[in-house]
Amino acid sequence: MLRLMATSIAQCKLDLTGTTVLTEAATGAYACTPIIAAMAGADKVYAYTKTTRHGTFDEVRSLTFDLAGKAQLIDRVEVIDTLSEEIIGRIDMLTNSGHLRPISNALISKMKPGSAIPIMYESWELRESDIDISFCKSRNVLVAGTNERHPDIDVFSYLGLMAINLLNRAGVPCYKSNILLICDNPFLSYVEDTLNKVGASVSVSETLESSSTNMDFDAVLIATNPNFNKPMGEKESSFISQFWPETTVVQFWGDIDRESFSIKNVYPSISPKNGHMGILPSEIGDEPIVRLQAGGLKVGSELLNAYAQIERYDEAIALACQRGYTNMPDFYKNAT
């Protein structure tokens, strides 16, 4: 993993020299985040964690220090289980990472003006419950999403492989399969192109109701933005049962109310949390996560550098966006 981290740092030209970063300590591929920050030159990295089903605090701390030791950076990384006011007031950057979400207004109020919160995914994927953008702006804490399609990050190119993995596990081989892809967001071309390349016949529709009903489908692949769509339920299950009674519904992204959704052949069998994907990028390997975490830290770096140049909130956000690593299409329009 160290090689992947070094490569991503170089590709993103990530330089965190002189900064103090607060991120999470985690397991699996997500263990990389504090180490990437330290490898990129951060003076101090606080890695917050807690005991979960994925591991105890002590286990995660041991894993983090093992990785930091291999990178010869143990002195720069501190694993913590308490977010003290002293630490929060010291940091330049707070990542919107799993253990730190949701980021409360109480925590934001302790951050120094001009500090940054990089959202570690696209801005339009942000769940409203994760962070109060208006409050951040009132406190002069800069926030931006990660342009996962930037060539130095390029995480979207893994979406098709993730879809194939999920379909295969659902019993759909993809090759010579007829797949209805319901997608209303930029995932579309990445998923569709990859499925076509492995021999699937893909029909695309933005909504279920507008899809073609004159052919059979082996799978209905749901990839809709849950921020803009109500959970699928009885209405959608009735539609699918009427036209494709033997199909498999595969939940890639987009919420399904399993209680009112009467179709039994749905994968994954256990519903993801609302707003979450049915498969994580880490399920196809470490590289997409390493690239994403390096890209998210790059967004934080861009925000800090832009504010250091301008010291005016909106103009700093705009400057960071111009550099390409972040995208904010409608992100700040409602933040006052």
C-alpha positions, 0 to 999 in steps of 0.5 A: 500500500505504501507504493500506491500512496507514494504514487498518488501523492506524486500524481496529485502533487500533494504537499501538506508541509506546515499543516496540522491535519485531523482525519480518521484512523480506520481499517482495511484500505481506509487505514491509508488516510493519516499515513498519506497526510504524513507522507505528504509532509504534514507536521502533525496528523491526529487520527481519530478512531473508536471501537466499532464492529470493524475493530477495537480502538487498540486494534486500529491504533496498532494497525495505524502505527504499523503502517506509519512505522513502515513509512518511518513516520510514527513521530508525526501520527497520533491516534486519539479517541477524544476530540479535545478543544485544544486539538480542534483549535490547532488543526488546519484541516479536518477531513469529512471521514467516516468516524468524524461524520457527522461534523457537528456545529459545536466542533466547527465552532472550535476550528480556526478561521481559514481552516478547511474541511475537504469532503472526501467525495463529490460535492453532489454526493454530500448528505445533508446530515453530514455537515452544515455548509451555512454554518461553516461559511459563517465561521469562515471554515472552507468546504469543498468536494473532491473532483473524483474525475480529475485525471490525477484522482480518477476514481470514477473509472472504478465504478464500472468494475464495482458494478460488475462485482455487485452484479456477479455476486447477485448471480448476473454474469454481465456477459450476454446479460440484458441490464436495465441501468437506472441512473440520473447522475455522472456515474452513468457513462462510467458504468454503462461503458464498462458493462458494454465492454464485458459483453452486456446489453445495456439499456439506460433510463433516468427513471424507472417509469421512463424505461423501455418495457418491451424487452426482458432484463436479467437485472435492473441496476439502480444507480440514482442519487438518493439526495434527489430521489425518494426511496423506491417502494411499493410503486416501483416494485409493482412496476418491476413485477408487472413488466419483469417479474423474474429480474434481479434488482441490484442496488448500486446507489439509491435508497430502497424501502425494503419494507414496502418494496415487495420484490424479494430478489434484491441484492445486496440482501441486507440494505445499505444505510440510506444514502450509502452505496451497495458496494464500497470501492475498497471491495475491488482493491486498495487503489481506488481508496488510496487515490480517493483519500489522496485526492480529498487531502489535495482538496484541503490543500487547495482550499488552504492555499487559496485562502492564504492567497486571497483571505476572502471566503467566496473568492478562495473557494472559487480559486480552489475550484479553478484549479480542478481538483474540486467541483462545486456546481450548486454547492454554495448557492444555498449557503448564506 
